[in-house]
Every structure is written in C-alpha cells, then in structure tokens.
Amino acid sequence: MYAQYSSIIIALMSCSAGVDIMKVSVDPIRRDSPAYLPEPIGLHTDVPAYCHPLEMAILHCSQQIKGEGGESWLCDGFHAAEQMREEHPMHFKLLSTVPVHWRDVGREPGTIEYHLESWYPTISVDFNGQVEMIRISNHMRGSHFAKKHKDKLFSWYKAYFTFYKLLHSEQYRAKYKMQNGDVLVLDNKRVLHGRDGVSPLPNDFRMLYVYYGSWMDVVMQTKVLQQHLNAL
C-alpha cells in the first residue's frame, strides 16, 4: 500500500537485486545478508557498491515483533565524519582517499542474479572538501586492498575502527522501535541505519518493506503538486 502512495511522489528505483520493493524478515534459510538473520545489524548505508548509491531509503514496518529486540538504530554520518576530521585528521584523510573494495553478489528469489563490484572511499568529499557521502557496510566490504595502498593497510583499519566506534557511540546513535505502519525515510548518503537483534515469540515476526528513490523526484513532484493546489 505504501509503495502505491510512494510511487505517486517518486519513481521507485530498483536495487541490485533487480526489484523495486524488498521484503525483509528473519529467514534462517537465507545467509546472503544479515538483514535476514536474527543477530544485530551494525550501522550501515545501503548498496555501497553502486557508483551512485540510491539516495533515499524508505523503510515501511508492516509488522514489528512483540518479543524482545528489533529497535532501529540511526546515525548522522556527516556529523560523525566532521568530528573525525577535527579530532583525527590523518584518519579522516585515509578514509576519504583510500578506495575500498565493495562487493554485492547474490540472487533474490524469483529475480535475476546480481554481481556488483566497485572501489570507493568510505568517506567521499566534493571538490570543496565537503563530505557528500558515507559508504559503510561490513558485509559488502570486500577482502581485497588496492595494491598501491598496501602500505596503508594497518593505518586504514585503525582509522576505520575509530570511525566505526564513533558512529556506534551514544553521542551519535539514536534508537527507536518502529511500530506497525511506521514509515522511515532516510538520506542513504548521510544517515546510517541498523537494528538490535530480534527474539521473536512463537508465531511472531518482524516484516519490513524497503523501497528506494531520488530526492530530486520528491522536489520535482512537490513543486508540481503545489502548482496544482495553487490553481484550485
């Protein structure tokens, strides 16, 4: 239902799995993504292997578990990155210049197989040095390290662990347990999300529907709607 309403405002964009809408719940059979496992999911941004990652992530909670866990985590990655720049300038330089191997391989049931690979830094900055994108996803970060940066391997991991710990600190991480019908709209380039582990009761489960879109569509459609309303 929310996908129908969303499509009025934005054109839903396909993810790497080739679908407009992803149905996410704990599934012990699937091991290709932590989204389907009951264990906690660390803070991350979605589809970091894209050269232009999907800007907007829409999470619709169709059903929340009645048991323990399932709280969502949110973090402002830009704010944390600026603290890194101020307090750990060498760490910030490594994270914004050393490319990371991103890998997204798998198959969504009933759709095509997918295999994406790319190299981008954890923190992307524009030509003015302003942070414009955060890429963090431990399960999509490949094991390779660029040959020309081999000498920076240990320094990079030290910088990464410092940043990752900062993102998960109480100073930056907000928690909220979504309720049935809640819809969370995130800037996927800036806001990281994760969740606590889930301990569902018998016949209990947590179900999310995930869509992606563009902020440009929101601005465009908002202006179109304003024009129509002004004409009334």
C-alpha positions, 0 to 999 in steps of 0.5 A, spaced: 500 500 500 505 504 501 509 503 495 502 505 491 502 512 495 510 512 494 510 511 487 505 517 486 511 522 489 517 518 486 519 513 481 521 507 485 528 505 483 530 498 483 536 495 487 541 490 485 537 485 486 533 487 480 526 489 484 523 495 486 520 493 493 524 488 498 521 484 503 525 483 509 524 478 515 528 473 519 529 467 514 534 462 517 534 459 510 537 465 507 545 467 509 546 472 503 545 478 508 544 479 515 538 483 514 535 476 514 538 473 520 536 474 527 543 477 530 544 485 530 545 489 524 551 494 525 550 501 522 550 501 515 548 505 508 545 501 503 548 498 496 555 501 497 557 498 491 553 502 486 557 508 483 551 512 485 548 509 491 540 510 491 539 516 495 533 515 499 531 509 503 524 508 505 523 503 510 515 501 511 514 496 518 508 492 516 509 488 522 514 489 528 515 483 533 512 483 540 518 479 543 524 482 545 529 486 540 528 489 533 529 497 535 532 501 529 538 504 530 540 511 526 546 515 525 548 522 522 554 520 518 556 527 516 556 529 523 560 523 525 565 524 519 566 532 521 568 530 528 573 525 525 576 530 521 577 535 527 579 530 532 583 525 527 585 528 521 590 523 518 584 518 519 579 522 516 584 523 510 585 515 509 578 514 509 576 519 504 582 517 499 583 510 500 578 506 495 575 500 498 573 494 495 565 493 495 562 487 493 554 485 492 553 478 489 547 474 490 540 472 487 533 474 490 528 469 489 524 469 483 529 475 480 535 475 476 542 474 479 546 480 481 554 481 481 556 488 483 563 490 484 566 497 485 572 501 489 570 507 493 572 511 499 568 510 505 568 517 506 567 521 499 568 529 499 566 534 493 571 538 490 570 543 496 572 538 501 565 537 503 563 530 505 557 528 500 557 521 502 558 515 507 559 508 504 559 503 510 557 496 510 561 490 513 558 485 509 559 488 502 566 490 504 570 486 500 577 482 502 581 485 497 586 492 498 588 496 492 595 494 491 598 501 491 595 502 498 598 496 501 602 500 505 596 503 508 593 497 510 594 497 518 593 505 518 586 504 514 583 499 519 585 503 525 582 509 522 576 505 520 575 502 527 575 509 530 570 511 525 566 505 526 566 506 534 564 513 533 558 512 529 556 506 534 557 511 540 551 514 544 553 521 542 551 519 535 546 513 535 539 514 536 534 508 537 527 507 536 522 501 535 518 502 529 511 500 530 506 497 525 505 502 519 511 506 521 514 509 515 522 511 515 525 515 510 532 516 510 538 520 506 542 513 504 548 518 503 548 521 510 544 517 515 546 510 517 541 505 519 541 498 523 537 494 528 538 490 535 537 483 534 530 480 534 527 474 539 521 473 536 515 469 540 512 463 537 508 465 531 511 472 531 515 476 526 518 482 524 516 484 516 519 490 513 518 493 506 524 497 503 523 501 497 528 506 494 528 513 490 531 520 488 530 526 492 530 530 486 523 526 484 520 528 491 522 536 489 520 535 482 513 532 484 512 537 490 513 543 486 508 540 481 503 538 486 503 545 489 502 548 482 496 544 482 493 546 489 495 553 487 490 553 481 484 550 485 
